[in-house]
Amino acid sequence: MGRVVVDVMLKPEILDPQGQAVAGALPRLGFTGFTSVRQGKRFELEVEGEVTDDVLAAARDAAATLLSNPVIEDVVRVAAADDHDRDHSDDDPDASGAVA
């Protein structure tokens, strides 16, 4: 079974109140050095079989028509989960994917 990851973010010109709330809370909780926070959405689409170019094209179409609101959001990434995980493996301190 394959998996496609779709990341959607608010457009830069759109106000992000949730991101602002998190940005305000970080220093109060002792997390310093962060200057801005933007909140987004991540979708994981499971497919039968391999993730092919046709599957990625269908996922891009779904992202543009259903998973995002093109007026206020941008689809920033559509990738096979293996590609997405490999690109972000340095970001996750726990390689198992568990959140502490």
Backbone as JSON Lines, residues from 0, in Angstrom:
{"i":0,"aa":"M","n":[0.84,-1.17,0.0],"ca":[0.0,0.0,0.0],"c":[0.89,1.24,0.0]}
{"i":1,"aa":"G","n":[0.56,2.2,-0.84],"ca":[1.32,3.44,-0.9],"c":[0.61,4.56,-0.18]}
{"i":2,"aa":"R","n":[1.33,5.64,0.01],"ca":[0.76,6.79,0.7],"c":[1.28,8.07,0.06]}
{"i":3,"aa":"V","n":[0.36,9.02,-0.12],"ca":[0.7,10.34,-0.65],"c":[0.46,11.36,0.45]}
{"i":4,"aa":"V","n":[1.41,12.28,0.62],"ca":[1.29,13.33,1.61],"c":[1.03,14.64,0.87]}
{"i":5,"aa":"V","n":[0.0,15.36,1.34],"ca":[-0.35,16.67,0.77],"c":[-0.26,17.7,1.9]}
{"i":6,"aa":"D","n":[0.57,18.73,1.7],"ca":[0.7,19.82,2.66],"c":[0.05,21.07,2.09]}
{"i":7,"aa":"V","n":[-0.8,21.7,2.91],"ca":[-1.53,22.9,2.51],"c":[-1.25,23.99,3.55]}
{"i":8,"aa":"M","n":[-0.95,25.19,3.08],"ca":[-0.69,26.32,3.98],"c":[-1.54,27.52,3.56]}
{"i":9,"aa":"L","n":[-1.87,28.36,4.54],"ca":[-2.52,29.62,4.21],"c":[-1.58,30.44,3.34]}
{"i":10,"aa":"K","n":[-2.15,31.19,2.41],"ca":[-1.34,32.09,1.59],"c":[-0.68,33.11,2.51]}
{"i":11,"aa":"P","n":[0.51,33.59,2.14],"ca":[1.25,34.51,3.02],"c":[0.47,35.77,3.38]}
{"i":12,"aa":"E","n":[-0.39,36.23,2.49],"ca":[-1.12,37.47,2.76],"c":[-2.36,37.27,3.63]}
{"i":13,"aa":"I","n":[-2.67,36.02,3.97],"ca":[-3.85,35.72,4.79],"c":[-3.45,35.69,6.26]}
{"i":14,"aa":"L","n":[-4.21,36.39,7.09],"ca":[-3.97,36.41,8.52],"c":[-4.1,35.0,9.09]}
{"i":15,"aa":"D","n":[-3.2,34.65,9.98],"ca":[-3.18,33.32,10.59],"c":[-3.29,33.47,12.11]}
{"i":16,"aa":"P","n":[-4.52,33.62,12.64],"ca":[-4.67,33.84,14.08],"c":[-4.17,32.67,14.93]}
{"i":17,"aa":"Q","n":[-4.31,31.44,14.45],"ca":[-3.82,30.31,15.23],"c":[-2.29,30.35,15.29]}
{"i":18,"aa":"G","n":[-1.66,30.66,14.18],"ca":[-0.21,30.79,14.18],"c":[0.26,31.91,15.09]}
{"i":19,"aa":"Q","n":[-0.47,33.03,15.09],"ca":[-0.12,34.15,15.97],"c":[-0.27,33.76,17.44]}
{"i":20,"aa":"A","n":[-1.32,33.0,17.77],"ca":[-1.51,32.55,19.15],"c":[-0.37,31.65,19.6]}
{"i":21,"aa":"V","n":[0.04,30.75,18.73],"ca":[1.16,29.86,19.06],"c":[2.44,30.67,19.2]}
{"i":22,"aa":"A","n":[2.67,31.62,18.3],"ca":[3.87,32.45,18.36],"c":[3.91,33.24,19.67]}
{"i":23,"aa":"G","n":[2.76,33.7,20.15],"ca":[2.72,34.41,21.41],"c":[2.94,33.51,22.61]}
{"i":24,"aa":"A","n":[2.51,32.26,22.52],"ca":[2.65,31.33,23.64],"c":[4.06,30.76,23.77]}
{"i":25,"aa":"L","n":[4.76,30.62,22.67],"ca":[6.09,29.99,22.72],"c":[7.02,30.66,23.73]}
{"i":26,"aa":"P","n":[7.23,31.99,23.67],"ca":[8.16,32.58,24.64],"c":[7.65,32.5,26.08]}
{"i":27,"aa":"R","n":[6.34,32.54,26.27],"ca":[5.78,32.42,27.62],"c":[6.07,31.05,28.22]}
{"i":28,"aa":"L","n":[6.24,30.06,27.35],"ca":[6.53,28.7,27.81],"c":[8.03,28.38,27.78]}
{"i":29,"aa":"G","n":[8.84,29.4,27.48],"ca":[10.29,29.22,27.51],"c":[10.93,28.84,26.2]}
{"i":30,"aa":"F","n":[10.15,28.82,25.12],"ca":[10.71,28.5,23.8],"c":[11.04,29.81,23.11]}
{"i":31,"aa":"T","n":[12.32,30.16,23.07],"ca":[12.72,31.43,22.5],"c":[13.39,31.24,21.15]}
{"i":32,"aa":"G","n":[13.52,32.32,20.42],"ca":[14.22,32.29,19.14],"c":[13.33,32.09,17.93]}
{"i":33,"aa":"F","n":[12.04,31.82,18.17],"ca":[11.11,31.65,17.05],"c":[10.47,33.0,16.76]}
{"i":34,"aa":"T","n":[10.54,33.45,15.52],"ca":[10.05,34.78,15.19],"c":[8.66,34.79,14.58]}
{"i":35,"aa":"S","n":[8.22,33.64,14.06],"ca":[6.93,33.6,13.38],"c":[6.43,32.16,13.35]}
{"i":36,"aa":"V","n":[5.11,32.0,13.32],"ca":[4.51,30.67,13.2],"c":[3.38,30.76,12.18]}
{"i":37,"aa":"R","n":[3.33,29.81,11.26],"ca":[2.22,29.67,10.33],"c":[1.67,28.26,10.5]}
{"i":38,"aa":"Q","n":[0.37,28.14,10.6],"ca":[-0.26,26.84,10.81],"c":[-0.79,26.35,9.47]}
{"i":39,"aa":"G","n":[-0.68,25.06,9.22],"ca":[-1.16,24.48,7.97],"c":[-1.86,23.16,8.2]}
{"i":40,"aa":"K","n":[-2.11,22.47,7.1],"ca":[-2.79,21.17,7.14],"c":[-1.95,20.14,6.41]}
{"i":41,"aa":"R","n":[-2.02,18.91,6.9],"ca":[-1.35,17.79,6.25],"c":[-2.38,16.69,6.04]}
{"i":42,"aa":"F","n":[-2.45,16.19,4.82],"ca":[-3.34,15.08,4.48],"c":[-2.47,13.9,4.09]}
{"i":43,"aa":"E","n":[-2.86,12.71,4.5],"ca":[-2.18,11.48,4.08],"c":[-3.21,10.62,3.36]}
{"i":44,"aa":"L","n":[-2.97,10.38,2.1],"ca":[-3.88,9.62,1.25],"c":[-3.28,8.24,0.97]}
{"i":45,"aa":"E","n":[-3.93,7.19,1.43],"ca":[-3.44,5.84,1.15],"c":[-4.02,5.35,-0.16]}
{"i":46,"aa":"V","n":[-3.19,4.63,-0.91],"ca":[-3.6,4.11,-2.22],"c":[-3.25,2.63,-2.3]}
{"i":47,"aa":"E","n":[-3.99,1.93,-3.13],"ca":[-3.66,0.54,-3.42],"c":[-2.43,0.52,-4.3]}
{"i":48,"aa":"G","n":[-1.46,-0.29,-3.96],"ca":[-0.28,-0.43,-4.81],"c":[0.7,0.72,-4.64]}
{"i":49,"aa":"E","n":[1.52,0.88,-5.67],"ca":[2.59,1.87,-5.67],"c":[2.06,3.27,-5.94]}
{"i":50,"aa":"V","n":[2.81,4.26,-5.48],"ca":[2.51,5.65,-5.8],"c":[3.2,5.96,-7.13]}
{"i":51,"aa":"T","n":[2.39,6.07,-8.17],"ca":[2.91,6.33,-9.52],"c":[2.71,7.8,-9.87]}
{"i":52,"aa":"D","n":[3.21,8.19,-11.04],"ca":[2.99,9.56,-11.51],"c":[1.5,9.85,-11.68]}
{"i":53,"aa":"D","n":[0.74,8.84,-12.13],"ca":[-0.71,9.03,-12.28],"c":[-1.38,9.24,-10.93]}
{"i":54,"aa":"V","n":[-0.95,8.51,-9.92],"ca":[-1.5,8.68,-8.57],"c":[-1.16,10.07,-8.05]}
{"i":55,"aa":"L","n":[0.07,10.51,-8.25],"ca":[0.45,11.86,-7.8],"c":[-0.34,12.94,-8.53]}
{"i":56,"aa":"A","n":[-0.6,12.74,-9.82],"ca":[-1.4,13.71,-10.59],"c":[-2.82,13.77,-10.05]}
{"i":57,"aa":"A","n":[-3.4,12.6,-9.72],"ca":[-4.75,12.57,-9.15],"c":[-4.76,13.24,-7.78]}
{"i":58,"aa":"A","n":[-3.71,13.04,-6.99],"ca":[-3.61,13.67,-5.67],"c":[-3.5,15.19,-5.81]}
{"i":59,"aa":"R","n":[-2.75,15.65,-6.82],"ca":[-2.65,17.1,-7.06],"c":[-4.02,17.68,-7.43]}
{"i":60,"aa":"D","n":[-4.77,16.96,-8.27],"ca":[-6.11,17.41,-8.63],"c":[-7.02,17.45,-7.41]}
{"i":61,"aa":"A","n":[-6.96,16.41,-6.57],"ca":[-7.77,16.38,-5.35],"c":[-7.37,17.52,-4.42]}
{"i":62,"aa":"A","n":[-6.08,17.78,-4.32],"ca":[-5.6,18.86,-3.45],"c":[-6.12,20.21,-3.91]}
{"i":63,"aa":"A","n":[-6.12,20.42,-5.22],"ca":[-6.55,21.7,-5.77],"c":[-8.06,21.9,-5.69]}
{"i":64,"aa":"T","n":[-8.82,20.81,-5.78],"ca":[-10.29,20.96,-5.84],"c":[-11.01,20.66,-4.53]}
{"i":65,"aa":"L","n":[-10.42,19.85,-3.65],"ca":[-11.12,19.44,-2.44],"c":[-10.35,19.72,-1.16]}
{"i":66,"aa":"L","n":[-9.07,19.44,-1.15],"ca":[-8.3,19.52,0.08],"c":[-7.86,20.93,0.45]}
{"i":67,"aa":"S","n":[-7.94,21.85,-0.48],"ca":[-7.54,23.22,-0.2],"c":[-8.6,24.19,-0.72]}
{"i":68,"aa":"N","n":[-8.58,25.37,-0.14],"ca":[-9.42,26.47,-0.61],"c":[-8.5,27.41,-1.37]}
{"i":69,"aa":"P","n":[-8.53,27.4,-2.7],"ca":[-7.55,28.17,-3.48],"c":[-7.64,29.67,-3.28]}
{"i":70,"aa":"V","n":[-8.7,30.16,-2.69],"ca":[-8.82,31.6,-2.42],"c":[-7.87,32.0,-1.29]}
{"i":71,"aa":"I","n":[-7.71,31.13,-0.28],"ca":[-6.9,31.5,0.88],"c":[-5.73,30.55,1.16]}
{"i":72,"aa":"E","n":[-5.64,29.43,0.43],"ca":[-4.6,28.44,0.72],"c":[-3.81,28.07,-0.53]}
{"i":73,"aa":"D","n":[-2.57,27.66,-0.29],"ca":[-1.7,27.13,-1.34],"c":[-1.4,25.67,-1.03]}
{"i":74,"aa":"V","n":[-1.42,24.83,-2.05],"ca":[-0.92,23.46,-1.91],"c":[0.59,23.58,-2.07]}
{"i":75,"aa":"V","n":[1.32,23.31,-1.0],"ca":[2.77,23.53,-1.04],"c":[3.56,22.28,-1.37]}
{"i":76,"aa":"R","n":[2.91,21.1,-1.22],"ca":[3.64,19.87,-1.54],"c":[2.68,18.72,-1.73]}
{"i":77,"aa":"V","n":[2.94,17.93,-2.77],"ca":[2.27,16.65,-2.99],"c":[3.38,15.67,-3.32]}
{"i":78,"aa":"A","n":[3.56,14.65,-2.47],"ca":[4.68,13.73,-2.67],"c":[4.34,12.36,-2.11]}
{"i":79,"aa":"A","n":[5.01,11.35,-2.64],"ca":[4.9,10.02,-2.06],"c":[5.43,10.1,-0.63]}
{"i":80,"aa":"A","n":[4.82,9.38,0.29],"ca":[5.2,9.47,1.7],"c":[6.68,9.18,1.89]}
{"i":81,"aa":"D","n":[7.24,8.22,1.16],"ca":[8.67,7.92,1.3],"c":[9.52,9.12,0.93]}
{"i":82,"aa":"D","n":[9.16,9.82,-0.17],"ca":[9.9,11.01,-0.58],"c":[9.75,12.11,0.46]}
{"i":83,"aa":"H","n":[8.53,12.31,0.94],"ca":[8.25,13.35,1.93],"c":[9.01,13.05,3.22]}
{"i":84,"aa":"D","n":[8.96,11.8,3.7],"ca":[9.63,11.43,4.94],"c":[11.14,11.57,4.81]}
{"i":85,"aa":"R","n":[11.67,11.19,3.65],"ca":[13.11,11.28,3.43],"c":[13.55,12.75,3.43]}
{"i":86,"aa":"D","n":[12.76,13.63,2.82],"ca":[13.1,15.05,2.76],"c":[13.06,15.69,4.14]}
{"i":87,"aa":"H","n":[12.25,15.16,5.07],"ca":[12.08,15.78,6.37],"c":[12.65,14.94,7.5]}
{"i":88,"aa":"S","n":[13.46,13.92,7.19],"ca":[13.96,13.02,8.24],"c":[14.84,13.75,9.23]}
{"i":89,"aa":"D","n":[15.55,14.8,8.82],"ca":[16.39,15.56,9.74],"c":[15.56,16.44,10.67]}
{"i":90,"aa":"D","n":[14.29,16.73,10.29],"ca":[13.44,17.57,11.1],"c":[12.88,16.84,12.31]}
{"i":91,"aa":"D","n":[12.8,15.51,12.25],"ca":[12.18,14.72,13.3],"c":[13.25,14.11,14.19]}
{"i":92,"aa":"P","n":[13.35,14.55,15.45],"ca":[14.38,14.01,16.32],"c":[14.17,12.55,16.66]}
{"i":93,"aa":"D","n":[12.95,12.06,16.48],"ca":[12.62,10.65,16.75],"c":[12.29,10.0,15.43]}
{"i":94,"aa":"A","n":[13.22,9.21,14.9],"ca":[13.05,8.63,13.56],"c":[11.82,7.75,13.43]}
{"i":95,"aa":"S","n":[11.26,7.3,14.56],"ca":[10.08,6.45,14.49],"c":[8.84,7.25,14.12]}
{"i":96,"aa":"G","n":[8.92,8.58,14.17],"ca":[7.76,9.41,13.85],"c":[6.91,9.71,15.06]}
{"i":97,"aa":"A","n":[7.26,9.17,16.23],"ca":[6.47,9.42,17.44],"c":[6.71,10.84,17.92]}
{"i":98,"aa":"V","n":[5.66,11.43,18.43],"ca":[5.76,12.79,18.97],"c":[5.86,12.67,20.48]}
{"i":99,"aa":"A","n":[6.88,13.29,21.04],"ca":[7.08,13.21,22.5],"c":[6.17,14.18,23.23]}
